[in-house]
């Protein structure tokens, strides 16, 4: 008979060994090629089991899903009278100035995703047809993105398009083969080349959003090489965006950026010279851009998990610390003088639901600040860029 204390120790050692083995198996070196043998559809950010869970909750009038659905259906993005505004060349300068089609493209992509969600929940075919109308309109016209923000714009719109397309293609029978093919060609020729090679010297939210688009597009195209490259770039970028003490005295620079010395890193991290668990490369810039990066991190991990590659165990510490640190100050905690000179620009946005659900509800990690902020912000709406309706899709979703 094993003494109770001894038994607990054995269990702890066993759990440790499992964790170590899992860590080795999920490391980038051990899992360099990670695309699934067969892709799961729909499989970009939301899966069929997740959608079925949402549909059952909304139809039962359960909260917070019903309130989140009501918010979504009341949005202009769900309007059946929307007229798509495609253009051949979308030109986006810094901060979308000039804005030649930038807002129109992002809004239409989010509208297609919104309509796809409404279709799945209600089975009202008008919404599926509206999503198809929007996707067909853009795939018939667009040829390029130009100017300074072209990679970021492509990443934002390119994150929303495959979410919509996956739901419609695999749950509705009315999208013509011609339409599907032309849309796939658009993603392959217009969007994927702009994002797949990353952007190592820009602020991290750019490359993370670009990799979110790349992995979603890869799923829709069933492109294993693009999927593997997106995951590899994501894994390399993450430690350069969210710091953990185990990284060393200061964060590493993005792969391929040439940012190597402490002085270069401090400059790249907006002048911040004290590094703590969960600090982001953009924390001292502002919380809004940091929120874009954190949202993309969770979205990429969620899509990969649906595809049978669970990245959450290897990124859990970075993501939970990042969400927790930023949630704490977003909730109103006083800012110490060592952090960004004692002043923060808040505005994290509706970006915590996916990561919180994965880490807290699925993995059982305590996240008190993130939980408080997530619940305070419900129902989480849209940032009108690439985040939309995540209380609806991911609050308490066990799948």
C-alpha positions in Angstrom: 0.0 0.0 0.0 1.3 3.5 -0.9 1.1 6.1 1.9 -1.4 8.9 0.9 1.5 11.4 0.8 3.6 9.0 -1.3 0.7 8.4 -3.6 0.3 12.1 -4.1 4.0 12.5 -4.8 3.8 9.6 -7.4 0.9 11.3 -9.1 2.7 14.6 -9.2 5.8 13.0 -10.6 3.6 11.2 -13.2 1.9 14.4 -14.1 5.3 16.1 -14.4 6.6 13.4 -16.7 3.5 13.7 -18.9 3.8 17.4 -19.1 7.5 17.2 -20.0 6.8 14.6 -22.7 4.0 16.8 -24.0 6.3 19.8 -24.0 8.9 18.0 -26.0 6.3 16.6 -28.5 4.7 20.0 -29.0 7.9 21.9 -29.3 8.6 23.6 -32.7 11.6 21.4 -33.3 9.6 18.2 -32.7 6.5 19.4 -34.6 8.0 21.4 -37.5 5.4 20.1 -40.0 2.1 20.2 -38.3 -0.6 20.4 -41.0 -3.4 17.8 -40.5 -3.6 14.8 -42.8 -7.1 16.0 -43.6 -8.4 19.5 -42.8 -11.5 19.8 -40.6 -14.3 21.9 -42.0 -15.7 24.3 -41.0 -12.5 24.9 -39.2 -11.4 28.6 -39.0 -11.9 30.0 -35.5 -15.2 28.1 -35.1 -15.9 24.4 -35.6 -19.2 22.7 -36.3 -19.5 21.4 -32.6 -18.9 24.9 -31.4 -21.5 26.3 -33.8 -24.0 23.6 -32.7 -23.3 24.5 -29.0 -24.0 28.2 -29.8 -27.1 27.4 -31.8 -28.6 25.3 -29.0 -27.9 28.0 -26.4 -29.4 30.8 -28.5 -32.5 28.8 -29.4 -32.9 28.0 -25.7 -32.7 31.7 -24.8 -29.7 31.0 -22.5 -27.4 33.8 -21.5 -24.9 35.2 -22.3 -25.4 33.7 -25.8 -28.9 35.0 -26.5 -27.9 38.6 -25.5 -24.8 38.3 -27.7 -26.9 37.0 -30.6 -29.4 39.9 -30.2 -26.5 42.3 -30.3 -25.2 40.7 -33.5 -28.5 40.6 -35.3 -29.1 44.3 -34.5 -25.8 45.3 -36.0 -25.5 46.9 -39.4 -23.2 44.0 -40.3 -26.2 41.7 -40.3 -28.3 43.9 -42.5 -29.9 42.1 -45.4 -30.0 45.4 -47.3 -26.2 45.7 -47.3 -24.7 46.4 -50.7 -21.1 45.2 -51.0 -18.6 47.8 -52.1 -15.8 45.9 -53.9 -12.9 47.5 -55.7 -10.0 46.3 -57.8 -7.3 47.9 -55.7 -7.7 48.6 -52.0 -5.3 51.4 -51.0 -4.5 51.8 -47.3 -2.0 54.3 -46.0 -0.8 54.6 -42.4 -3.8 54.4 -40.0 -5.9 53.9 -43.2 -5.1 57.3 -44.6 -5.7 57.3 -47.5 -8.7 55.1 -47.1 -9.6 53.8 -50.5 -11.7 50.8 -49.9 -10.1 49.9 -46.5 -13.2 50.3 -44.3 -15.4 48.9 -47.0 -13.4 45.7 -47.4 -13.1 45.1 -43.6 -16.8 45.8 -43.1 -17.9 43.6 -46.0 -15.6 40.7 -44.8 -17.0 41.0 -41.2 -20.6 41.2 -42.6 -20.1 38.0 -44.6 -18.9 36.3 -41.4 -21.8 37.8 -39.4 -24.3 36.6 -42.0 -22.7 33.1 -42.0 -23.2 32.9 -38.2 -26.8 34.1 -38.4 -27.5 31.6 -41.1 -26.1 28.7 -39.0 -28.0 29.7 -35.9 -31.4 30.5 -37.6 -31.2 28.4 -40.8 -32.6 31.5 -42.6 -31.2 31.0 -46.1 -31.4 34.8 -46.8 -28.3 35.3 -44.6 -26.4 32.5 -46.4 -27.3 34.1 -49.7 -26.2 37.6 -48.4 -22.9 36.2 -47.3 -22.4 34.6 -50.8 -23.4 37.8 -52.5 -20.7 39.7 -50.6 -18.0 37.1 -51.1 -18.9 36.8 -54.8 -18.8 40.5 -55.3 -15.3 40.9 -53.9 -13.8 37.8 -55.6 -15.0 39.1 -59.0 -13.2 42.4 -58.6 -10.2 42.7 -56.2 -6.7 42.3 -57.6 -4.4 44.0 -55.1 -3.7 45.9 -51.8 -1.4 48.9 -51.9 0.3 51.6 -49.8 1.9 51.4 -46.3 -0.8 49.4 -44.6 -1.4 46.8 -47.3 0.0 43.8 -45.3 -2.0 44.7 -42.2 -5.2 45.4 -44.2 -4.8 42.1 -46.0 -4.3 40.4 -42.7 -7.4 41.9 -41.1 -9.8 41.3 -44.1 -8.1 38.0 -44.8 -8.8 36.8 -41.3 -12.6 37.3 -41.7 -13.1 36.0 -45.2 -12.2 32.4 -44.6 -14.3 32.2 -41.4 -17.3 33.2 -43.5 -16.4 31.0 -46.4 -15.8 27.9 -44.3 -19.2 28.1 -42.6 -21.1 28.7 -45.9 -19.2 26.2 -48.0 -19.6 23.3 -45.5 -23.1 24.0 -44.1 -25.0 25.5 -47.0 -25.6 24.0 -50.4 -26.4 27.2 -52.4 -22.9 28.5 -53.1 -22.0 27.6 -56.7 -18.9 25.7 -57.6 -17.9 28.7 -59.7 -18.3 31.0 -56.8 -16.3 28.8 -54.5 -13.5 28.4 -57.0 -13.3 32.1 -57.7 -13.2 32.9 -54.0 -10.4 30.4 -53.5 -8.5 31.9 -56.3 -8.9 35.4 -54.7 -7.5 34.1 -51.4 -4.6 32.3 -53.1 -3.6 35.1 -55.5 -4.5 38.3 -53.8 -4.4 37.6 -50.0 -2.0 34.8 -49.3 1.1 36.3 -51.1 0.7 39.5 -49.1 0.7 37.9 -45.7 2.5 34.5 -45.8 6.1 35.9 -45.6 5.4 37.9 -42.4 6.6 41.3 -41.4 9.5 40.9 -38.9 10.4 44.6 -38.4 6.9 46.0 -37.9 5.1 46.1 -34.5 4.0 42.6 -33.6 0.3 42.9 -34.1 1.0 43.2 -37.9 2.7 39.8 -38.2 0.3 38.1 -35.9 -2.7 39.3 -37.8 -1.0 38.3 -41.0 -0.4 34.8 -39.7 -4.0 34.6 -38.6 -5.1 35.3 -42.1 -2.5 32.9 -43.5 -3.6 30.0 -41.4 -7.3 30.6 -42.1 -6.7 30.9 -45.8 -4.6 27.7 -45.7 -7.4 25.8 -44.1 -9.9 26.9 -46.7 -7.5 26.2 -49.5 -6.4 22.9 -47.8 -2.8 24.1 -48.3 -0.5 22.2 -46.0 2.6 24.1 -46.9 1.0 27.5 -46.2 -0.5 26.1 -42.9 3.0 24.9 -41.7 4.7 28.1 -42.7 2.0 30.2 -40.8 2.3 28.1 -37.7 6.1 28.2 -37.8 6.2 32.0 -38.2 3.6 32.4 -35.4 5.7 30.2 -33.0 8.8 32.3 -33.8 7.0 35.6 -33.3 5.2 34.9 -30.1 8.3 35.1 -27.7 9.1 38.4 -29.4 5.7 39.8 -28.6 4.9 38.5 -25.1 7.7 38.2 -22.5 8.3 35.5 -19.9 11.0 35.6 -17.3 12.4 32.3 -18.7 13.3 34.1 -21.9 16.3 35.8 -20.2 17.0 39.3 -19.0 15.3 40.9 -22.0 13.0 39.6 -24.8 14.4 38.2 -28.0 13.9 40.2 -31.2 11.6 38.9 -34.0 13.2 36.3 -36.2 14.8 37.9 -39.2 14.5 41.5 -37.8 18.1 42.0 -36.8 16.9 43.4 -33.5 19.4 41.7 -31.1 21.0 43.9 -28.5 19.3 45.1 -25.3 19.3 48.7 -26.5 17.6 47.7 -29.8 15.0 45.6 -27.9 14.2 48.4 -25.4 13.7 50.8 -28.3 11.5 48.2 -30.1 9.5 47.7 -26.9 8.5 51.4 -26.9 11.3 52.3 -24.5 10.3 49.9 -21.8 13.4 48.5 -20.0 11.8 46.5 -17.2 10.4 43.2 -18.3 7.8 41.1 -16.4 5.7 38.1 -17.3 3.0 39.0 -19.8 4.4 42.3 -20.9 3.8 42.9 -24.6 6.0 44.5 -27.2 3.2 47.1 -27.6 2.0 47.5 -24.0 3.7 50.9 -23.8 2.4 51.9 -27.2 -1.3 51.4 -26.3 -3.6 48.7 -25.2 -5.7 48.8 -28.4 -2.8 47.6 -30.6 -1.8 45.2 -28.0 -5.3 43.8 -28.0 -5.0 43.2 -31.8 -2.0 41.1 -31.1 -3.5 39.1 -28.3 -6.7 38.5 -30.3 -4.7 37.1 -33.2 -2.6 34.9 -30.9 -5.8 33.3 -29.5 -7.4 33.0 -32.9 -4.4 31.2 -34.4 -4.3 28.8 -31.5 -8.1 28.2 -31.8 -7.9 27.4 -35.5 -4.9 25.1 -35.0 -6.7 23.3 -32.2 -9.7 22.7 -34.5 -7.3 21.3 -37.0 -6.0 18.8 -34.5 -2.9 20.7 -33.4 -3.3 22.0 -29.9 -0.9 24.9 -29.5 -2.5 26.1 -26.2 -0.3 24.0 -23.9 2.9 25.5 -25.3 1.5 29.1 -25.4 -0.6 29.0 -22.2 1.8 30.8 -19.9 2.5 33.6 -22.3 -1.2 34.1 -23.2 -2.5 33.8 -19.6 0.1 36.3 -18.3 -0.5 38.7 -21.1 -4.3 38.6 -20.7 -4.0 38.9 -17.0 -1.5 41.8 -16.9 -3.5 43.9 -19.4 -6.8 43.0 -17.9 -5.6 44.2 -14.5 -4.8 47.7 -15.7 -7.8 47.8 -17.9 -9.9 47.2 -14.8 -8.3 50.2 -13.2 -5.3 49.1 -11.1 -2.8 51.9 -10.4 0.2 51.9 -12.8 3.6 51.6 -11.2 6.3 54.1 -12.3 8.5 51.3 -13.8 5.8 50.4 -16.3 5.7 52.7 -19.3 6.8 55.6 -17.2 3.7 55.2 -15.0 1.2 56.0 -17.8 -0.8 53.6 -19.9 -3.1 54.2 -22.9 -6.0 51.9 -22.3 -8.6 50.4 -24.7 -7.9 46.7 -24.8 -11.1 46.0 -26.8 -13.4 42.9 -27.0 -10.4 40.5 -27.4 -10.4 38.2 -24.3 -13.2 35.7 -24.9 -11.4 33.2 -27.1 -8.2 33.0 -25.0 -10.1 33.0 -21.7 -12.4 30.2 -22.8 -9.5 28.1 -23.9 -7.3 28.6 -20.9 -9.8 28.9 -18.1 -12.8 26.7 -19.2 -11.0 24.1 -21.1 -7.7 23.9 -19.3 -8.8 25.0 -15.8 -6.3 27.8 -15.4 -7.3 30.5 -12.8 -7.5 33.9 -14.5 -9.3 36.3 -12.0 -8.5 39.6 -13.7 -9.2 38.3 -17.2 -12.4 36.7 -16.0 -13.5 40.0 -14.4 -12.8 42.0 -17.5 -14.3 39.4 -19.9 -17.6 39.2 -17.9 -17.7 43.0 -17.5 -17.4 43.5 -21.3 -20.1 41.0 -22.3 -21.5 40.7 -24.8 -18.3 41.4 -26.6 -19.1 43.0 -30.0 -16.7 43.8 -32.8 -13.7 46.1 -33.2 -14.8 46.6 -36.8 -11.4 45.3 -38.0 -11.2 41.5 -37.5 -12.7 40.7 -34.1 -16.4 40.0 -33.9 -19.1 38.4 -31.7 -16.8 36.3 -29.5 -19.1 36.1 -26.5 -21.5 34.4 -28.9 -19.0 32.0 -30.4 -16.7 31.2 -27.5 -18.2 32.1 -24.0 -18.1 28.9 -22.0 -17.9 26.8 -25.2 -16.6 23.4 -24.3 -15.9 22.2 -27.8 
